[in-house]
Amino acid sequence: MWARVLLPRQRLVSNNHLRRAIMSVPNGASKPQDRSNLVPFSSRLKEGRALAEDVWSIYNVANLPSDCINLGQGYMNFAPPKWVSEAANTALQGIAENHYSHPKGRMRLRQAIKAHYSPQFNRELDVESEILVTSGANEGQYSVFVAFLEQGDEVIMFEPFFDQYLPSVTFNGGKPVYVPLHPPKTEGKNTSNEWTIDLAELRSAITSRTKMIIVNTPHNPVGKVFTRKELEGIAALAEEFNLIVMSDEVYDCLTFDGKEHVRIATLPGMWDRTVTVGSAGKAFCATGWRVGWLIGPPSIIRPTLAATTRIVFCTTSPLQEAAAAGLEQAEQRGYFAKQRAEYAERRKILTDAFDKLGLTYTLPEGSYFILLDISNVKFPDDYPFPASVLGRGRDFRACWFIAIELGVSSIPVSEFYCEEHANIGEAYARFAFCKDTDTLKRAAERLQKLKNYIQ
């Protein structure tokens, strides 16, 4: 709901304020009117932590030492594949490629998505009614919420959750409902599969107002790849209570150790109630391009198209051409298999460093994040933390201390929890290994200094 804007009253208040200011100034000299907040902003910004200083701003490179190695944010410090970048350059030299595309997405990209994903969904996808190109995965998800949420509808999300889900739901009148993933109870190296869901807890979270469940697999930040059995349990509840499932699968190309990536949309009865989210930025190391897609039945894609058309109209045309080239050539180039092997090598650099320190961590079976247990990392009580960190969870202070003293940044995981469950996340820091091997080796060397701060 938009906050009411009463312009006449606003002017009256401003004039009274101005008269008081004039009376308080010697010799009748007047101060300028304070015009910094003449019209109130929308009340929706008070929801979903939108006004709070977000974790990405706090741990931004601008706030950290210039030589700090950024393993916090999940962007790559290396270029996209050459053939994908060349396709972008070629498109920029064209004519049609530099103008509006169809709101559904450029036909070349939709055809490439169809060719790439149809075998994975065990069905021939329809480029006109079952595929929608969006301005990044986030915008696609936002448009789904616009299309389907009524005021007070509930959306279930598993904690820890990708932080963008929260404001996207609340801005559209939805109410987040949280079901935690339960972390491993053993020390040492754990696998992400040991973070488990309790289907009884999920069932108890469902009410008459529940509209949707968000499933993120492979998971950010845990790295969990949901098992077929877990997804079957979620699917059964979605069928029983007639719920939409938003399956965020932007890391579908990054699974390790032979882990099977199961698409919940392929389970019996689930195609008609599932929208699957994909990302060219994650697949082709170009997170700033903001090209994503949705795959689902016409009953979900059609209303979402109506929303996204009014939000952004269409996605950047030349970068759609580049994403299409990426999908068209990936298989013949062996791109995704090579990428998995390279990321497995990067993962090992960090896990070896944590093994040497004897710290507990979660070995991710998907995505490019590692959760490190920092509950035993000590720091001085009187350390000069900035105000943005004080008053937040212990993990905020630990991550800041590590960034300043060791020169390696990470992200505090309590940011990905609701206030009630934030204590679970306070034990962890998220490290991204989507960096080149030289950078990761330098970070691993610096992190060895943690031994001086382990209780």
C-alpha positions in Angstrom: 0.0 0.0 0.0 1.3 3.4 -0.9 1.6 5.9 1.9 -0.9 8.7 1.5 0.5 12.0 0.1 -1.4 15.1 1.4 0.3 17.9 -0.5 -1.8 20.8 1.0 -1.1 19.7 4.5 2.6 19.1 3.7 2.8 22.7 2.4 1.2 24.0 5.6 3.6 22.1 7.8 6.5 23.4 5.7 5.3 27.0 6.0 5.0 26.8 9.7 8.4 25.3 10.0 9.8 28.1 7.8 8.1 30.8 9.9 9.6 29.3 13.1 13.0 29.2 11.4 12.8 32.9 10.4 11.8 34.0 13.9 14.8 32.2 15.4 17.3 33.9 13.1 18.8 37.3 14.1 18.1 40.4 12.0 15.3 38.6 10.1 17.8 36.5 8.0 16.1 33.3 6.9 17.4 29.8 6.6 16.6 27.7 3.5 13.5 25.5 3.8 14.4 21.8 4.6 13.2 20.1 1.4 14.9 16.8 2.0 11.7 14.9 2.7 8.7 16.8 1.4 6.8 13.7 0.2 6.7 10.5 2.3 8.0 7.4 0.6 5.9 4.2 0.2 5.2 2.2 3.4 6.2 -1.0 1.5 9.9 0.0 1.9 9.5 -0.6 5.6 9.0 -4.3 4.8 11.6 -6.9 3.9 14.5 -5.1 5.4 14.5 -2.7 2.4 15.6 0.3 4.5 18.2 -1.5 6.5 21.8 -1.2 5.4 22.3 -4.4 3.5 25.2 -6.8 4.0 26.5 -6.1 0.5 26.9 -2.4 1.2 28.6 -3.1 4.6 31.2 -5.5 3.1 31.6 -3.6 -0.1 35.2 -3.1 -1.3 34.8 0.6 -0.7 34.5 0.0 3.0 37.4 -2.5 3.2 41.2 -2.2 2.8 42.2 -1.7 -0.8 44.2 -5.0 -0.8 41.4 -7.0 0.8 40.5 -10.2 -1.3 36.8 -10.2 -1.9 35.4 -13.7 -1.3 32.2 -12.3 -0.1 30.2 -11.4 -3.1 29.4 -14.1 -5.6 30.8 -12.6 -8.8 33.7 -13.8 -10.8 37.0 -12.0 -11.3 37.6 -13.6 -14.7 36.0 -13.0 -18.1 33.1 -14.9 -19.7 34.1 -17.5 -22.3 35.6 -15.9 -25.3 33.1 -17.2 -27.7 30.2 -15.8 -25.6 31.9 -12.3 -25.4 32.5 -12.4 -29.1 28.8 -13.1 -29.7 28.0 -10.0 -27.6 30.4 -7.9 -29.6 28.9 -9.2 -32.9 25.4 -8.4 -31.7 26.5 -4.8 -30.8 27.5 -4.3 -34.4 24.0 -5.2 -35.7 20.8 -3.3 -36.0 17.9 -5.4 -34.8 20.1 -6.7 -32.0 20.3 -3.2 -30.5 16.6 -2.5 -30.3 13.7 -3.8 -28.3 13.2 -7.5 -28.3 9.9 -9.2 -27.9 8.9 -9.2 -24.2 9.0 -13.0 -24.2 12.7 -12.8 -25.2 14.5 -12.9 -28.5 13.6 -15.9 -30.5 17.1 -17.1 -30.9 17.6 -17.3 -27.1 14.2 -18.9 -26.6 15.1 -21.6 -29.2 18.4 -22.1 -27.5 16.7 -22.5 -24.1 14.3 -25.0 -25.7 17.1 -27.1 -27.2 19.2 -27.1 -24.0 16.5 -27.7 -21.5 13.9 -29.9 -23.3 15.8 -33.1 -22.7 16.3 -32.2 -19.0 12.6 -31.6 -18.5 11.6 -34.7 -20.5 9.3 -32.7 -22.7 9.4 -30.5 -25.8 9.3 -27.0 -24.5 7.1 -24.5 -26.3 9.0 -21.3 -27.1 5.8 -19.2 -27.2 4.1 -20.3 -24.0 6.5 -22.1 -21.7 9.7 -20.0 -21.9 10.1 -16.4 -20.7 13.4 -14.4 -20.9 13.8 -12.0 -18.0 16.2 -9.2 -16.9 18.1 -11.5 -14.6 16.8 -14.3 -12.4 15.8 -11.8 -9.7 13.5 -9.8 -12.0 11.9 -13.1 -13.2 11.2 -14.1 -9.7 9.8 -10.6 -8.8 7.5 -10.8 -11.8 6.1 -14.2 -10.6 5.3 -12.6 -7.2 3.6 -9.7 -9.0 1.6 -12.1 -11.0 0.4 -14.4 -8.3 0.6 -12.9 -4.8 -2.5 -11.3 -3.2 -2.2 -9.2 0.0 -1.5 -11.5 2.9 -0.6 -14.6 0.8 2.1 -16.6 2.4 5.4 -17.7 0.7 7.4 -20.5 2.4 11.2 -20.2 2.1 13.9 -22.5 3.5 16.5 -20.8 5.7 19.1 -19.7 5.1 17.5 -18.0 2.1 18.9 -15.9 -0.7 18.2 -12.4 0.7 16.5 -11.0 -2.3 13.5 -13.3 -1.8 12.4 -11.3 1.2 11.8 -7.8 -0.2 10.5 -9.3 -3.5 7.8 -11.1 -1.5 6.9 -8.3 0.9 6.9 -5.6 -1.8 4.1 -7.5 -3.4 2.0 -8.0 -0.3 3.2 -11.4 0.5 4.1 -12.7 4.0 7.3 -14.8 4.3 7.1 -18.0 6.3 10.4 -19.6 7.3 11.3 -23.3 7.6 14.9 -23.8 8.6 17.4 -26.2 7.1 18.9 -28.1 10.1 22.8 -27.9 10.1 25.0 -30.8 10.8 25.8 -31.5 14.5 29.2 -33.0 14.0 32.5 -31.2 13.8 35.1 -31.3 11.0 34.2 -31.5 7.3 30.5 -31.9 6.7 28.7 -32.1 3.3 25.9 -29.8 2.3 23.6 -32.8 2.1 23.8 -33.0 5.9 21.8 -29.8 6.1 18.3 -31.4 6.2 14.7 -30.4 6.0 12.0 -31.7 8.3 8.9 -32.4 6.2 6.7 -32.3 9.3 7.9 -28.7 10.0 7.2 -27.8 6.4 3.6 -29.3 6.7 3.0 -27.3 9.9 4.1 -24.1 8.2 1.3 -24.4 5.6 -1.9 -22.5 6.2 -5.0 -21.6 4.3 -3.1 -18.5 3.0 0.0 -20.3 1.7 0.4 -19.7 -2.0 3.9 -20.7 -2.8 7.1 -22.6 -1.7 10.5 -21.4 -2.9 13.0 -24.2 -3.4 16.6 -23.3 -4.2 18.7 -26.1 -5.5 21.7 -26.1 -5.7 21.4 -23.9 -2.7 22.8 -20.5 -1.9 24.5 -20.2 0.6 24.6 -23.8 1.9 25.6 -25.5 -1.4 23.0 -28.2 -0.8 21.6 -30.2 -3.7 18.2 -31.3 -2.7 17.8 -35.1 -3.0 15.0 -36.7 -5.1 13.4 -38.0 -1.8 13.4 -34.4 -0.3 11.9 -33.0 -3.5 9.3 -35.7 -3.7 8.2 -34.8 -0.1 8.0 -31.1 -1.0 6.1 -32.0 -4.2 3.6 -34.2 -2.3 2.7 -31.2 0.0 2.5 -28.8 -3.0 0.0 -31.2 -4.6 -2.0 -31.8 -1.4 -2.4 -28.0 -0.7 -2.4 -26.8 -4.3 0.7 -24.6 -4.1 3.0 -23.1 -6.7 6.6 -24.1 -6.4 9.3 -21.6 -7.5 12.4 -23.7 -8.2 15.4 -21.4 -8.2 18.0 -23.4 -10.1 20.4 -20.8 -11.2 23.4 -23.0 -10.1 22.1 -26.0 -12.0 25.4 -26.2 -14.0 27.5 -26.4 -10.9 27.1 -29.7 -9.1 30.1 -31.7 -7.8 31.1 -35.2 -6.9 28.6 -36.8 -9.2 25.7 -35.3 -7.4 22.4 -35.6 -9.3 20.5 -32.4 -9.9 16.8 -33.3 -9.8 14.4 -30.8 -11.3 11.2 -30.8 -9.2 9.2 -29.9 -12.3 9.9 -33.3 -13.7 8.3 -35.2 -10.8 4.8 -36.6 -11.3 2.2 -33.9 -11.3 4.6 -31.0 -10.7 5.0 -29.5 -14.2 1.7 -27.7 -14.0 2.5 -26.0 -10.7 6.3 -25.3 -11.0 8.2 -22.3 -12.4 11.9 -23.0 -12.9 14.4 -20.1 -12.7 17.6 -20.0 -14.7 20.5 -17.6 -15.2 22.9 -16.8 -18.1 25.0 -14.8 -15.7 25.7 -17.8 -13.5 26.1 -20.2 -16.4 28.5 -18.0 -18.4 30.4 -16.0 -15.8 28.6 -12.7 -16.6 26.6 -11.8 -13.6 26.3 -8.1 -14.7 24.6 -9.0 -17.9 21.3 -9.6 -16.1 19.8 -12.2 -18.4 17.7 -15.0 -16.9 14.8 -17.1 -17.9 11.7 -18.8 -16.5 10.4 -22.2 -17.7 7.0 -23.4 -16.8 3.4 -24.1 -17.9 1.4 -21.5 -19.8 -0.8 -21.0 -16.7 2.3 -19.5 -14.9 4.2 -18.0 -17.8 1.3 -16.1 -19.3 0.5 -14.0 -16.2 4.2 -13.5 -15.4 4.7 -12.2 -19.0 2.0 -9.6 -18.3 3.9 -8.5 -15.2 7.4 -8.4 -16.6 6.1 -6.5 -19.7 5.0 -3.7 -17.5 8.1 -3.8 -15.2 10.9 -3.8 -17.8 9.2 -4.5 -21.1 12.1 -6.5 -22.4 15.6 -7.7 -21.6 18.8 -6.3 -23.1 18.8 -7.5 -26.8 22.6 -7.9 -27.6 23.2 -9.8 -24.4 20.4 -12.2 -25.2 22.2 -13.0 -28.4 25.3 -13.7 -26.4 23.4 -16.0 -24.0 21.9 -17.8 -26.9 25.4 -18.4 -28.4 26.5 -19.7 -25.0 23.7 -22.3 -24.9 24.1 -23.2 -28.5 27.8 -24.0 -28.3 28.2 -25.2 -24.7 27.7 -28.9 -25.3 29.9 -29.2 -28.4 32.7 -27.3 -26.5 32.3 -29.5 -23.4 31.9 -26.2 -21.6 29.8 -27.2 -18.5 31.9 -30.3 -17.8 35.1 -28.3 -18.0 33.5 -25.5 -15.8 32.6 -28.1 -13.1 36.1 -29.4 -13.0 37.6 -25.9 -12.7 35.2 -25.0 -9.9 36.0 -28.3 -8.1 39.7 -27.3 -8.2 38.8 -23.8 -6.8 36.7 -25.4 -4.1 39.6 -27.6 -3.1 42.0 -24.6 -2.6 39.7 -23.3 0.1 38.8 -26.6 1.7 42.5 -27.5 2.0 43.1 -24.2 3.8 40.2 -24.9 6.2 41.4 -28.4 6.8 44.9 -27.1 7.8 43.2 -24.8 10.3 41.1 -27.7 11.7 37.9 -25.6 11.3 34.5 -27.1 10.7 33.0 -26.3 7.3 30.3 -27.5 4.9 31.6 -29.0 1.7 29.2 -27.8 -1.0 27.8 -30.3 -3.5 26.6 -27.5 -5.7 26.9 -23.7 -6.3 30.2 -21.9 -5.5 29.9 -21.1 -1.8 31.5 -22.7 1.3 30.1 -22.1 4.8 32.9 -21.9 7.4 32.0 -22.4 11.1 33.5 -19.2 12.7 32.0 -19.8 16.2 35.5 -20.5 17.6 37.1 -17.4 16.0 37.9 -14.9 18.8 38.4 -11.2 18.5 38.9 -8.4 21.1 35.7 -7.1 22.8 37.0 -3.6 22.3 37.9 -3.9 18.6 36.9 -0.8 16.7 34.0 -2.1 14.7 31.9 0.3 12.6 28.4 1.2 13.7 27.0 -0.8 10.8 28.4 -4.0 12.3 27.7 -3.3 16.0 24.3 -4.4 17.1 24.2 -7.2 14.4 25.0 -10.8 14.9 28.3 -12.1 16.1 29.1 -13.3 12.6 29.0 -9.7 11.4 31.8 -8.8 13.8 33.8 -11.9 13.0 33.6 -11.3 9.2 34.6 -7.7 9.7 37.5 -8.7 11.9 38.7 -11.3 9.4 38.4 -8.8 6.5 40.4 -6.1 8.3 43.0 -8.2 10.1 43.6 -11.0 7.5 42.5 -9.2 4.3 39.9 -11.7 3.1 36.2 -10.7 3.1 33.2 -13.0 3.5 29.5 -12.7 4.2 27.9 -13.2 7.6 25.2 -15.9 7.2 22.7 -14.6 9.8 21.8 -12.1 7.0 20.1 -15.0 5.3 17.8 -15.8 8.3 14.8 -14.2 9.9 15.3 -12.6 13.3 13.9 -15.6 15.2 16.4 -18.0 13.6 19.4 -15.7 13.2 21.3 -17.4 15.9 21.7 -20.4 13.7 23.4 -18.3 11.0 25.7 -16.5 13.5 28.0 -19.6 13.5 28.9 -19.2 9.8 30.6 -17.1 7.2 30.1 -17.6 3.5 33.1 -17.7 1.3 32.7 -17.6 -2.5 35.2 -19.6 -4.6 34.1 -18.1 -8.0 37.5 -16.5 -8.3 40.7 -17.4 -10.3 43.0 -19.9 -8.7 45.8 -17.3 -8.0 43.3 -15.2 -6.0 42.1 -18.2 -4.1 45.6 -19.3 -3.3 46.5 -15.9 -1.9 43.3 -15.9 0.2 44.1 -19.4 1.5 47.5 -18.2 2.6 46.1 -15.2 4.4 43.4 -17.3 6.1 46.1 -19.4 7.7 46.6 -16.5 10.1 43.2 -17.5 11.6 45.1 -20.0 13.7 46.1 -17.1 15.9 42.5 -16.3 16.7 40.9 -19.8 17.2 39.8 -20.5 20.7 
